């Protein structure tokens, strides 16, 4: 069925015209699309965590390196964290930042699951209270 | 059916004819959709829309 378009018969001329018309439209759309994609890429922040390296990862001895607490912007949160007991703070930060489960922490700290959960929720309550106090 | 008949039918909104034209120009659209040696599906989609729009708009 396929045959070479010699551009002589009426239908071939029409097809050539249509193809040319289409090519122009395609070139324009493509240019607009690539332009848009370039703009998006320029402003979009790459969220590839593997690229970020160890700088942003949370390791267990993070509490030993205290600059984290200095990075906290919210004064009330900082105060609340400072006032907490070491164990509470450890459980809270491990749960929130490292997303570790209560079971893991329970075996690590030699506590029961409920014990860890209770400490965690108590810590949250303390922080909420502290932050509410700041606002009022 | 030659190209003129196909295009006229497509202009009338015959979905089969539109499919025919799309099939005819598929290799071209696919070629144009390759950016930096990668086939960009979004761009291909956009170009398919452009083709359908061209069928509607072109004056014979």
N, CA and C atoms of all chains as a GROMACS GRO file, in nm:
protein
  588
    1UNK      N    1   0.083  -0.119   0.000
    1UNK     CA    2   0.000   0.000   0.000
    1UNK      C    3   0.087   0.126   0.000
    2UNK      N    4   0.203   0.112   0.066
    2UNK     CA    5   0.290   0.228   0.075
    2UNK      C    6   0.351   0.262  -0.059
    3UNK      N    7   0.343   0.386  -0.097
    3UNK     CA    8   0.408   0.425  -0.222
    3UNK      C    9   0.470   0.563  -0.206
    4UNK      N   10   0.568   0.585  -0.287
    4UNK     CA   11   0.642   0.710  -0.276
    4UNK      C   12   0.554   0.828  -0.321
    5UNK      N   13   0.560   0.935  -0.244
    5UNK     CA   14   0.483   1.053  -0.278
    5UNK      C   15   0.563   1.137  -0.377
    6UNK      N   16   0.514   1.139  -0.504
    6UNK     CA   17   0.590   1.214  -0.605
    6UNK      C   18   0.549   1.361  -0.610
    7UNK      N   19   0.446   1.396  -0.532
    7UNK     CA   20   0.405   1.536  -0.526
    7UNK      C   21   0.342   1.586  -0.654
    8UNK      N   22   0.288   1.495  -0.733
    8UNK     CA   23   0.230   1.539  -0.861
    8UNK      C   24   0.079   1.537  -0.860
    9UNK      N   25   0.022   1.423  -0.818
    9UNK     CA   26  -0.124   1.416  -0.821
    9UNK      C   27  -0.184   1.504  -0.711
   10UNK      N   28  -0.312   1.530  -0.724
   10UNK     CA   29  -0.379   1.623  -0.633
   10UNK      C   30  -0.369   1.577  -0.488
   11UNK      N   31  -0.394   1.447  -0.469
   11UNK     CA   32  -0.392   1.397  -0.331
   11UNK      C   33  -0.252   1.401  -0.272
   12UNK      N   34  -0.151   1.378  -0.358
   12UNK     CA   35  -0.013   1.385  -0.307
   12UNK      C   36   0.024   1.527  -0.268
   13UNK      N   37  -0.020   1.622  -0.350
   13UNK     CA   38   0.006   1.763  -0.318
   13UNK      C   39  -0.059   1.799  -0.185
   14UNK      N   40  -0.183   1.754  -0.171
   14UNK     CA   41  -0.256   1.782  -0.047
   14UNK      C   42  -0.183   1.722   0.074
   15UNK      N   43  -0.137   1.599   0.053
   15UNK     CA   44  -0.069   1.533   0.165
   15UNK      C   45   0.060   1.608   0.201
   16UNK      N   46   0.131   1.652   0.099
   16UNK     CA   47   0.253   1.728   0.126
   16UNK      C   48   0.222   1.858   0.200
   17UNK      N   49   0.113   1.922   0.159
   17UNK     CA   50   0.074   2.046   0.227
   17UNK      C   51   0.040   2.018   0.373
   18UNK      N   52  -0.036   1.911   0.390
   18UNK     CA   53  -0.078   1.878   0.527
   18UNK      C   54   0.044   1.845   0.614
   19UNK      N   55   0.136   1.768   0.554
   19UNK     CA   56   0.256   1.732   0.630
   19UNK      C   57   0.336   1.855   0.670
   20UNK      N   58   0.348   1.947   0.578
   20UNK     CA   59   0.422   2.069   0.605
   20UNK      C   60   0.354   2.150   0.716
   21UNK      N   61   0.222   2.160   0.704
   21UNK     CA   62   0.141   2.232   0.803
   21UNK      C   63   0.161   2.169   0.939
   22UNK      N   64   0.153   2.036   0.938
   22UNK     CA   65   0.168   1.961   1.063
   22UNK      C   66   0.308   1.980   1.121
   23UNK      N   67   0.408   1.978   1.036
   23UNK     CA   68   0.546   1.991   1.084
   23UNK      C   69   0.565   2.125   1.155
   24UNK      N   70   0.509   2.230   1.095
   24UNK     CA   71   0.522   2.362   1.158
   24UNK      C   72   0.457   2.361   1.296
   25UNK      N   73   0.334   2.304   1.300
   25UNK     CA   74   0.262   2.300   1.428
   25UNK      C   75   0.340   2.218   1.530
   26UNK      N   76   0.396   2.106   1.484
   26UNK     CA   77   0.472   2.019   1.575
   26UNK      C   78   0.596   2.091   1.628
   27UNK      N   79   0.667   2.158   1.538
   27UNK     CA   80   0.789   2.229   1.581
   27UNK      C   81   0.756   2.333   1.687
   28UNK      N   82   0.646   2.404   1.664
   28UNK     CA   83   0.609   2.509   1.760
   28UNK      C   84   0.572   2.450   1.895
   29UNK      N   85   0.490   2.345   1.888
   29UNK     CA   86   0.444   2.282   2.013
   29UNK      C   87   0.562   2.224   2.089
   30UNK      N   88   0.654   2.164   2.012
   30UNK     CA   89   0.770   2.102   2.074
   30UNK      C   90   0.857   2.208   2.141
   31UNK      N   91   0.876   2.319   2.072
   31UNK     CA   92   0.957   2.427   2.129
   31UNK      C   93   0.893   2.477   2.258
   32UNK      N   94   0.759   2.494   2.254
   32UNK     CA   95   0.689   2.542   2.374
   32UNK      C   96   0.703   2.440   2.486
   33UNK      N   97   0.690   2.313   2.452
   33UNK     CA   98   0.697   2.207   2.552
   33UNK      C   99   0.837   2.204   2.617
   34UNK      N  100   0.939   2.210   2.533
   34UNK     CA  101   1.075   2.203   2.587
   34UNK      C  102   1.108   2.326   2.669
   35UNK      N  103   1.057   2.439   2.623
   35UNK     CA  104   1.077   2.564   2.697
   35UNK      C  105   1.015   2.553   2.836
   36UNK      N  106   0.893   2.500   2.839
   36UNK     CA  107   0.822   2.484   2.966
   36UNK      C  108   0.897   2.387   3.057
   37UNK      N  109   0.944   2.278   2.997
   37UNK     CA  110   1.014   2.178   3.077
   37UNK      C  111   1.143   2.236   3.134
   38UNK      N  112   1.208   2.317   3.052
   38UNK     CA  113   1.332   2.382   3.099
   38UNK      C  114   1.303   2.473   3.218
   39UNK      N  115   1.193   2.547   3.209
   39UNK     CA  116   1.156   2.638   3.318
   39UNK      C  117   1.130   2.558   3.445
   40UNK      N  118   1.054   2.451   3.431
   40UNK     CA  119   1.021   2.369   3.548
   40UNK      C  120   1.147   2.313   3.610
   41UNK      N  121   1.237   2.264   3.526
   41UNK     CA  122   1.360   2.205   3.579
   41UNK      C  123   1.447   2.307   3.648
   42UNK      N  124   1.442   2.430   3.598
   42UNK     CA  125   1.525   2.533   3.657
   42UNK      C  126   1.479   2.565   3.799
   43UNK      N  127   1.347   2.563   3.821
   43UNK     CA  128   1.297   2.604   3.952
   43UNK      C  129   1.267   2.488   4.046
   44UNK      N  130   1.257   2.370   3.988
   44UNK     CA  131   1.223   2.255   4.072
   44UNK      C  132   1.345   2.211   4.152
   45UNK      N  133   1.322   2.179   4.279
   45UNK     CA  134   1.431   2.133   4.362
   45UNK      C  135   1.440   1.982   4.351
   46UNK      N  136   1.558   1.936   4.319
   46UNK     CA  137   1.574   1.791   4.305
   46UNK      C  138   1.562   1.723   4.440
   47UNK      N  139   1.470   1.630   4.449
   47UNK     CA  140   1.447   1.564   4.578
   47UNK      C  141   1.499   1.421   4.571
   48UNK      N  142   1.623   1.410   4.532
   48UNK     CA  143   1.684   1.278   4.531
   48UNK      C  144   1.767   1.265   4.657
   49UNK      N  145   1.714   1.192   4.754
   49UNK     CA  146   1.779   1.187   4.884
   49UNK      C  147   1.914   1.116   4.877
   50UNK      N  148   1.928   1.028   4.781
   50UNK     CA  149   2.056   0.958   4.773
   50UNK      C  150   2.167   1.053   4.730
   51UNK      N  151   2.128   1.154   4.650
   51UNK     CA  152   2.228   1.249   4.606
   51UNK      C  153   2.280   1.335   4.720
   52UNK      N  154   2.194   1.355   4.819
   52UNK     CA  155   2.229   1.446   4.927
   52UNK      C  156   2.342   1.390   5.014
   53UNK      N  157   2.358   1.261   5.012
   53UNK     CA  158   2.466   1.201   5.088
   53UNK      C  159   2.435   1.193   5.236
   54UNK      N  160   2.539   1.174   5.315
   54UNK     CA  161   2.518   1.147   5.457
   54UNK      C  162   2.488   1.274   5.535
   55UNK      N  163   2.503   1.385   5.470
   55UNK     CA  164   2.484   1.512   5.539
   55UNK      C  165   2.346   1.522   5.605
   56UNK      N  166   2.245   1.469   5.535
   56UNK     CA  167   2.109   1.485   5.583
   56UNK      C  168   2.054   1.361   5.652
   57UNK      N  169   2.129   1.253   5.647
   57UNK     CA  170   2.076   1.132   5.708
   57UNK      C  171   2.086   1.143   5.860
   58UNK      N  172   1.997   1.072   5.926
   58UNK     CA  173   1.996   1.080   6.071
   58UNK      C  174   2.058   0.953   6.126
   59UNK      N  175   2.164   0.967   6.200
   59UNK     CA  176   2.226   0.849   6.258
   59UNK      C  177   2.202   0.847   6.408
   60UNK      N  178   2.222   0.733   6.472
   60UNK     CA  179   2.185   0.718   6.612
   60UNK      C  180   2.254   0.816   6.706
   61UNK      N  181   2.379   0.849   6.674
   61UNK     CA  182   2.448   0.939   6.769
   61UNK      C  183   2.425   1.085   6.734
   62UNK      N  184   2.308   1.111   6.672
   62UNK     CA  185   2.279   1.248   6.633
   62UNK      C  186   2.266   1.339   6.755
   63UNK      N  187   2.215   1.277   6.862
   63UNK     CA  188   2.197   1.360   6.981
   63UNK      C  189   2.330   1.405   7.038
   64UNK      N  190   2.432   1.325   7.011
   64UNK     CA  191   2.563   1.364   7.060
   64UNK      C  192   2.609   1.491   6.990
   65UNK      N  193   2.574   1.501   6.864
   65UNK     CA  194   2.611   1.622   6.790
   65UNK      C  195   2.495   1.719   6.800
   66UNK      N  196   2.505   1.810   6.888
   66UNK     CA  197   2.387   1.892   6.919
   66UNK      C  198   2.350   2.003   6.822
   67UNK      N  199   2.427   2.032   6.718
   67UNK     CA  200   2.386   2.142   6.630
   67UNK      C  201   2.242   2.132   6.582
   68UNK      N  202   2.186   2.010   6.581
   68UNK     CA  203   2.047   1.994   6.539
   68UNK      C  204   1.958   2.087   6.619
   69UNK      N  205   1.983   2.089   6.749
   69UNK     CA  206   1.897   2.172   6.834
   69UNK      C  207   1.917   2.320   6.806
   70UNK      N  208   2.035   2.351   6.756
   70UNK     CA  209   2.058   2.491   6.723
   70UNK      C  210   1.989   2.527   6.594
   71UNK      N  211   1.966   2.424   6.511
   71UNK     CA  212   1.901   2.451   6.384
   71UNK      C  213   1.752   2.475   6.399
   72UNK      N  214   1.699   2.434   6.512
   72UNK     CA  215   1.554   2.447   6.530
   72UNK      C  216   1.515   2.594   6.529
   73UNK      N  217   1.418   2.624   6.446
   73UNK     CA  218   1.379   2.764   6.433
   73UNK      C  219   1.282   2.804   6.542
   74UNK      N  220   1.205   2.705   6.584
   74UNK     CA  221   1.101   2.738   6.680
   74UNK      C  222   1.157   2.736   6.821
   75UNK      N  223   1.158   2.848   6.884
   75UNK     CA  224   1.218   2.860   7.017
   75UNK      C  225   1.147   2.771   7.118
   76UNK      N  226   1.013   2.765   7.106
   76UNK     CA  227   0.936   2.687   7.202
   76UNK      C  228   0.970   2.538   7.190
   77UNK      N  229   0.982   2.494   7.066
   77UNK     CA  230   1.015   2.352   7.044
   77UNK      C  231   1.152   2.322   7.101
   78UNK      N  232   1.243   2.415   7.080
   78UNK     CA  233   1.379   2.398   7.130
   78UNK      C  234   1.378   2.389   7.282
   79UNK      N  235   1.303   2.479   7.342
   79UNK     CA  236   1.294   2.482   7.488
   79UNK      C  237   1.236   2.351   7.540
   80UNK      N  238   1.129   2.307   7.474
   80UNK     CA  239   1.063   2.183   7.516
   80UNK      C  240   1.160   2.066   7.506
   81UNK      N  241   1.235   2.061   7.398
   81UNK     CA  242   1.329   1.950   7.381
   81UNK      C  243   1.440   1.956   7.486
   82UNK      N  244   1.480   2.078   7.520
   82UNK     CA  245   1.586   2.092   7.619
   82UNK      C  246   1.539   2.050   7.758
   83UNK      N  247   1.411   2.078   7.785
   83UNK     CA  248   1.360   2.048   7.918
   83UNK      C  249   1.331   1.899   7.937
   84UNK      N  250   1.319   1.828   7.830
   84UNK     CA  251   1.284   1.685   7.841
   84UNK      C  252   1.399   1.605   7.897
   85UNK      N  253   1.361   1.488   7.948
   85UNK     CA  254   1.466   1.398   7.995
   85UNK      C  255   1.536   1.338   7.874
   86UNK      N  256   1.658   1.297   7.900
   86UNK     CA  257   1.740   1.239   7.792
   86UNK      C  258   1.666   1.127   7.718
   87UNK      N  259   1.603   1.038   7.797
   87UNK     CA  260   1.539   0.920   7.738
   87UNK      C  261   1.418   0.961   7.653
   88UNK      N  262   1.342   1.054   7.705
   88UNK     CA  263   1.224   1.103   7.631
   88UNK      C  264   1.266   1.163   7.498
   89UNK      N  265   1.371   1.245   7.509
   89UNK     CA  266   1.417   1.314   7.390
   89UNK      C  267   1.467   1.214   7.286
   90UNK      N  268   1.539   1.115   7.335
   90UNK     CA  269   1.593   1.014   7.243
   90UNK      C  270   1.478   0.940   7.173
   91UNK      N  271   1.380   0.897   7.252
   91UNK     CA  272   1.268   0.822   7.194
   91UNK      C  273   1.191   0.908   7.095
   92UNK      N  274   1.166   1.031   7.136
   92UNK     CA  275   1.090   1.121   7.049
   92UNK      C  276   1.164   1.144   6.916
   93UNK      N  277   1.291   1.179   6.922
   93UNK     CA  278   1.365   1.210   6.800
   93UNK      C  279   1.386   1.086   6.714
   94UNK      N  280   1.409   0.973   6.778
   94UNK     CA  281   1.428   0.850   6.700
   94UNK      C  282   1.302   0.815   6.625
   95UNK      N  283   1.190   0.831   6.696
   95UNK     CA  284   1.061   0.798   6.633
   95UNK      C  285   1.031   0.895   6.517
   96UNK      N  286   1.051   1.024   6.544
   96UNK     CA  287   1.011   1.124   6.445
   96UNK      C  288   1.110   1.132   6.329
   97UNK      N  289   1.238   1.137   6.360
   97UNK     CA  290   1.335   1.162   6.254
   97UNK      C  291   1.380   1.033   6.185
   98UNK      N  292   1.399   0.927   6.263
   98UNK     CA  293   1.447   0.803   6.201
   98UNK      C  294   1.333   0.711   6.162
   99UNK      N  295   1.211   0.746   6.206
   99UNK     CA  296   1.092   0.664   6.175
   99UNK      C  297   1.112   0.520   6.218
  100UNK      N  298   1.171   0.503   6.335
  100UNK     CA  299   1.188   0.366   6.384
  100UNK      C  300   1.061   0.326   6.458
  101UNK      N  301   1.035   0.195   6.460
  101UNK     CA  302   0.912   0.151   6.525
  101UNK      C  303   0.933   0.139   6.676
  102UNK      N  304   0.824   0.137   6.749
  102UNK     CA  305   0.831   0.124   6.895
  102UNK      C  306   0.895  -0.009   6.934
  103UNK      N  307   0.865  -0.113   6.857
  103UNK     CA  308   0.922  -0.245   6.890
  103UNK      C  309   1.074  -0.242   6.889
  104UNK      N  310   1.127  -0.186   6.782
  104UNK     CA  311   1.274  -0.179   6.770
  104UNK      C  312   1.334  -0.106   6.889
  105UNK      N  313   1.273   0.009   6.921
  105UNK     CA  314   1.326   0.090   7.030
  105UNK      C  315   1.311   0.018   7.162
  106UNK      N  316   1.200  -0.055   7.175
  106UNK     CA  317   1.176  -0.128   7.301
  106UNK      C  318   1.286  -0.230   7.324
  107UNK      N  319   1.320  -0.305   7.221
  107UNK     CA  320   1.428  -0.404   7.239
  107UNK      C  321   1.561  -0.335   7.263
  108UNK      N  322   1.582  -0.223   7.194
  108UNK     CA  323   1.709  -0.154   7.209
  108UNK      C  324   1.727  -0.097   7.350
  109UNK      N  325   1.619  -0.042   7.404
  109UNK     CA  326   1.628   0.023   7.534
  109UNK      C  327   1.593  -0.071   7.649
  110UNK      N  328   1.554  -0.192   7.615
  110UNK     CA  329   1.518  -0.287   7.720
  110UNK      C  330   1.391  -0.247   7.792
  111UNK      N  331   1.298  -0.188   7.718
  111UNK     CA  332   1.170  -0.148   7.777
  111UNK      C  333   1.059  -0.226   7.706
  112UNK      N  334   0.941  -0.216   7.762
  112UNK     CA  335   0.827  -0.279   7.694
  112UNK      C  336   0.780  -0.189   7.581
  113UNK      N  337   0.704  -0.248   7.490
  113UNK     CA  338   0.648  -0.170   7.380
  113UNK      C  339   0.563  -0.055   7.433
  114UNK      N  340   0.480  -0.090   7.532
  114UNK     CA  341   0.390   0.012   7.587
  114UNK      C  342   0.467   0.121   7.659
  115UNK      N  343   0.576   0.080   7.721
  115UNK     CA  344   0.658   0.177   7.792
  115UNK      C  345   0.712   0.282   7.696
  116UNK      N  346   0.764   0.234   7.585
  116UNK     CA  347   0.820   0.327   7.485
  116UNK      C  348   0.710   0.417   7.431
  117UNK      N  349   0.597   0.355   7.398
  117UNK     CA  350   0.486   0.433   7.342
  117UNK      C  351   0.441   0.539   7.440
  118UNK      N  352   0.434   0.501   7.567
  118UNK     CA  353   0.388   0.596   7.668
  118UNK      C  354   0.484   0.714   7.678
  119UNK      N  355   0.615   0.682   7.680
  119UNK     CA  356   0.715   0.789   7.689
  119UNK      C  357   0.702   0.882   7.568
  120UNK      N  358   0.681   0.821   7.450
  120UNK     CA  359   0.671   0.899   7.327
  120UNK      C  360   0.552   0.994   7.333
  121UNK      N  361   0.434   0.939   7.371
  121UNK     CA  362   0.317   1.025   7.371
  121UNK      C  363   0.324   1.131   7.480
  122UNK      N  364   0.391   1.094   7.593
  122UNK     CA  365   0.408   1.193   7.698
  122UNK      C  366   0.497   1.306   7.645
  123UNK      N  367   0.600   1.268   7.571
  123UNK     CA  368   0.691   1.370   7.515
  123UNK      C  369   0.614   1.463   7.422
  124UNK      N  370   0.528   1.404   7.339
  124UNK     CA  371   0.449   1.487   7.246
  124UNK      C  372   0.360   1.583   7.323
  125UNK      N  373   0.298   1.530   7.427
  125UNK     CA  374   0.211   1.616   7.508
  125UNK      C  375   0.290   1.732   7.567
  126UNK      N  376   0.410   1.700   7.614
  126UNK     CA  377   0.494   1.805   7.675
  126UNK      C  378   0.526   1.914   7.573
  127UNK      N  379   0.560   1.869   7.453
  127UNK     CA  380   0.596   1.966   7.349
  127UNK      C  381   0.477   2.052   7.314
  128UNK      N  382   0.361   1.985   7.300
  128UNK     CA  383   0.238   2.061   7.267
  128UNK      C  384   0.212   2.167   7.373
  129UNK      N  385   0.228   2.124   7.498
  129UNK     CA  386   0.200   2.214   7.609
  129UNK      C  387   0.294   2.335   7.604
  130UNK      N  388   0.419   2.304   7.583
  130UNK     CA  389   0.521   2.410   7.578
  130UNK      C  390   0.491   2.508   7.466
  131UNK      N  391   0.453   2.453   7.349
  131UNK     CA  392   0.430   2.540   7.234
  131UNK      C  393   0.302   2.620   7.250
  132UNK      N  394   0.204   2.560   7.313
  132UNK     CA  395   0.080   2.633   7.338
  132UNK      C  396   0.107   2.748   7.434
  133UNK      N  397   0.189   2.719   7.534
  133UNK     CA  398   0.224   2.820   7.635
  133UNK      C  399   0.292   2.939   7.571
  134UNK      N  400   0.374   2.910   7.473
  134UNK     CA  401   0.446   3.017   7.403
  134UNK      C  402   0.350   3.108   7.327
  135UNK      N  403   0.248   3.042   7.268
  135UNK     CA  404   0.157   3.121   7.185
  135UNK      C  405   0.068   3.213   7.268
  136UNK      N  406   0.029   3.163   7.384
  136UNK     CA  407  -0.068   3.241   7.462
  136UNK      C  408  -0.007   3.368   7.522
  137UNK      N  409  -0.904   0.405  -0.044
  137UNK     CA  410  -0.924   0.544   0.003
  137UNK      C  411  -0.792   0.620  -0.005
  138UNK      N  412  -0.788   0.727  -0.081
  138UNK     CA  413  -0.662   0.803  -0.086
  138UNK      C  414  -0.657   0.905   0.028
  139UNK      N  415  -0.548   0.977   0.032
  139UNK     CA  416  -0.526   1.065   0.147
  139UNK      C  417  -0.629   1.176   0.158
  140UNK      N  418  -0.671   1.226   0.041
  140UNK     CA  419  -0.768   1.336   0.044
  140UNK      C  420  -0.900   1.292   0.106
  141UNK      N  421  -0.946   1.176   0.063
  141UNK     CA  422  -1.071   1.124   0.119
  141UNK      C  423  -1.057   1.100   0.270
  142UNK      N  424  -0.941   1.043   0.305
  142UNK     CA  425  -0.916   1.014   0.447
  142UNK      C  426  -0.919   1.143   0.529
  143UNK      N  427  -0.850   1.245   0.478
  143UNK     CA  428  -0.842   1.372   0.550
  143UNK      C  429  -0.979   1.438   0.559
  144UNK      N  430  -1.055   1.432   0.450
  144UNK     CA  431  -1.189   1.492   0.452
  144UNK      C  432  -1.279   1.421   0.553
  145UNK      N  433  -1.269   1.287   0.553
  145UNK     CA  434  -1.350   1.210   0.650
  145UNK      C  435  -1.308   1.245   0.792
  146UNK      N  436  -1.176   1.259   0.812
  146UNK     CA  437  -1.126   1.293   0.946
  146UNK      C  438  -1.176   1.431   0.987
  147UNK      N  439  -1.180   1.522   0.890
  147UNK     CA  440  -1.229   1.658   0.918
  147UNK      C  441  -1.376   1.657   0.960
  148UNK      N  442  -1.448   1.559   0.902
  148UNK     CA  443  -1.591   1.548   0.938
  148UNK      C  444  -1.608   1.493   1.078
  149UNK      N  445  -1.500   1.443   1.136
  149UNK     CA  446  -1.508   1.390   1.272
  149UNK      C  447  -1.520   1.239   1.277
  150UNK      N  448  -1.495   1.172   1.165
  150UNK     CA  449  -1.498   1.026   1.162
  150UNK      C  450  -1.378   0.974   1.241
  151UNK      N  451  -1.407   0.910   1.355
  151UNK     CA  452  -1.297   0.873   1.445
  151UNK      C  453  -1.206   0.768   1.381
  152UNK      N  454  -1.265   0.685   1.295
  152UNK     CA  455  -1.182   0.585   1.227
  152UNK      C  456  -1.081   0.652   1.134
  153UNK      N  457  -1.129   0.754   1.062
  153UNK     CA  458  -1.040   0.826   0.970
  153UNK      C  459  -0.932   0.902   1.048
  154UNK      N  460  -0.972   0.960   1.163
  154UNK     CA  461  -0.872   1.030   1.245
  154UNK      C  462  -0.765   0.931   1.290
  155UNK      N  463  -0.814   0.811   1.330
  155UNK     CA  464  -0.721   0.705   1.370
  155UNK      C  465  -0.627   0.669   1.255
  156UNK      N  466  -0.684   0.669   1.133
  156UNK     CA  467  -0.603   0.636   1.016
  156UNK      C  468  -0.492   0.738   0.994
  157UNK      N  469  -0.529   0.866   1.003
  157UNK     CA  470  -0.429   0.972   0.983
  157UNK      C  471  -0.323   0.964   1.093
  158UNK      N  472  -0.372   0.939   1.215
  158UNK     CA  473  -0.279   0.928   1.329
  158UNK      C  474  -0.181   0.814   1.306
  159UNK      N  475  -0.234   0.704   1.256
  159UNK     CA  476  -0.150   0.587   1.227
  159UNK      C  477  -0.046   0.621   1.119
  160UNK      N  478  -0.093   0.698   1.021
  160UNK     CA  479  -0.007   0.737   0.910
  160UNK      C  480   0.110   0.824   0.957
  161UNK      N  481   0.082   0.911   1.053
  161UNK     CA  482   0.184   1.006   1.098
  161UNK      C  483   0.254   0.964   1.226
  162UNK      N  484   0.219   0.845   1.272
  162UNK     CA  485   0.278   0.798   1.398
  162UNK      C  486   0.431   0.799   1.396
  163UNK      N  487   0.494   0.744   1.291
  163UNK     CA  488   0.641   0.744   1.290
  163UNK      C  489   0.700   0.884   1.301
  164UNK      N  490   0.636   0.978   1.234
  164UNK     CA  491   0.685   1.116   1.240
  164UNK      C  492   0.673   1.171   1.382
  165UNK      N  493   0.554   1.148   1.443
  165UNK     CA  494   0.532   1.199   1.578
  165UNK      C  495   0.630   1.135   1.675
  166UNK      N  496   0.654   1.005   1.657
  166UNK     CA  497   0.746   0.937   1.748
  166UNK      C  498   0.887   0.989   1.731
  167UNK      N  499   0.924   1.014   1.608
  167UNK     CA  500   1.059   1.068   1.583
  167UNK      C  501   1.074   1.203   1.651
  168UNK      N  502   0.969   1.284   1.638
  168UNK     CA  503   0.977   1.418   1.696
  168UNK      C  504   0.969   1.416   1.849
  169UNK      N  505   0.920   1.304   1.903
  169UNK     CA  506   0.904   1.296   2.049
  169UNK      C  507   1.032   1.254   2.119
  170UNK      N  508   1.134   1.226   2.043
  170UNK     CA  509   1.260   1.183   2.106
  170UNK      C  510   1.345   1.306   2.137
  171UNK      N  511   1.368   1.325   2.266
  171UNK     CA  512   1.448   1.438   2.311
  171UNK      C  513   1.570   1.382   2.384
  172UNK      N  514   1.686   1.424   2.344
  172UNK     CA  515   1.812   1.374   2.402
  172UNK      C  516   1.815   1.221   2.404
  173UNK      N  517   1.778   1.163   2.294
  173UNK     CA  518   1.782   1.016   2.278
  173UNK      C  519   1.684   0.944   2.370
  174UNK      N  520   1.590   1.016   2.430
  174UNK     CA  521   1.491   0.951   2.516
  174UNK      C  522   1.352   0.982   2.462
  175UNK      N  523   1.269   0.877   2.450
  175UNK     CA  524   1.133   0.898   2.402
  175UNK      C  525   1.049   0.960   2.513
  176UNK      N  526   0.997   1.078   2.487
  176UNK     CA  527   0.920   1.151   2.587
  176UNK      C  528   0.771   1.128   2.561
  177UNK      N  529   0.710   1.047   2.647
  177UNK     CA  530   0.569   1.012   2.626
  177UNK      C  531   0.476   1.132   2.636
  178UNK      N  532   0.509   1.224   2.727
  178UNK     CA  533   0.425   1.342   2.741
  178UNK      C  534   0.426   1.425   2.613
  179UNK      N  535   0.546   1.438   2.558
  179UNK     CA  536   0.559   1.515   2.434
  179UNK      C  537   0.483   1.445   2.322
  180UNK      N  538   0.493   1.313   2.316
  180UNK     CA  539   0.421   1.236   2.213
  180UNK      C  540   0.272   1.262   2.222
  181UNK      N  541   0.224   1.261   2.345
  181UNK     CA  542   0.082   1.289   2.371
  181UNK      C  543   0.044   1.428   2.318
  182UNK      N  544   0.128   1.524   2.351
  182UNK     CA  545   0.104   1.661   2.307
  182UNK      C  546   0.100   1.668   2.154
  183UNK      N  547   0.193   1.598   2.090
  183UNK     CA  548   0.201   1.604   1.944
  183UNK      C  549   0.081   1.535   1.879
  184UNK      N  550   0.031   1.430   1.944
  184UNK     CA  551  -0.091   1.365   1.893
  184UNK      C  552  -0.208   1.465   1.898
  185UNK      N  553  -0.213   1.542   2.006
  185UNK     CA  554  -0.319   1.643   2.017
  185UNK      C  555  -0.302   1.747   1.907
  186UNK      N  556  -0.176   1.785   1.881
  186UNK     CA  557  -0.148   1.883   1.775
  186UNK      C  558  -0.198   1.830   1.641
  187UNK      N  559  -0.173   1.702   1.614
  187UNK     CA  560  -0.217   1.642   1.488
  187UNK      C  561  -0.369   1.650   1.474
  188UNK      N  562  -0.438   1.609   1.579
  188UNK     CA  563  -0.586   1.612   1.574
  188UNK      C  564  -0.635   1.754   1.551
  189UNK      N  565  -0.569   1.848   1.618
  189UNK     CA  566  -0.606   1.989   1.604
  189UNK      C  567  -0.581   2.036   1.459
  190UNK      N  568  -0.469   1.992   1.402
  190UNK     CA  569  -0.436   2.029   1.264
  190UNK      C  570  -0.542   1.977   1.168
  191UNK      N  571  -0.587   1.855   1.191
  191UNK     CA  572  -0.690   1.798   1.104
  191UNK      C  573  -0.814   1.887   1.106
  192UNK      N  574  -0.848   1.932   1.228
  192UNK     CA  575  -0.968   2.018   1.240
  192UNK      C  576  -0.948   2.151   1.171
  193UNK      N  577  -0.828   2.208   1.187
  193UNK     CA  578  -0.808   2.347   1.150
  193UNK      C  579  -0.774   2.365   1.002
  194UNK      N  580  -0.700   2.272   0.944
  194UNK     CA  581  -0.649   2.293   0.807
  194UNK      C  582  -0.763   2.313   0.707
  195UNK      N  583  -0.739   2.406   0.615
  195UNK     CA  584  -0.841   2.434   0.514
  195UNK      C  585  -0.800   2.372   0.382
  196UNK      N  586  -0.892   2.297   0.326
  196UNK     CA  587  -0.860   2.228   0.199
  196UNK      C  588  -0.923   2.304   0.083
   0.00000   0.00000   0.00000
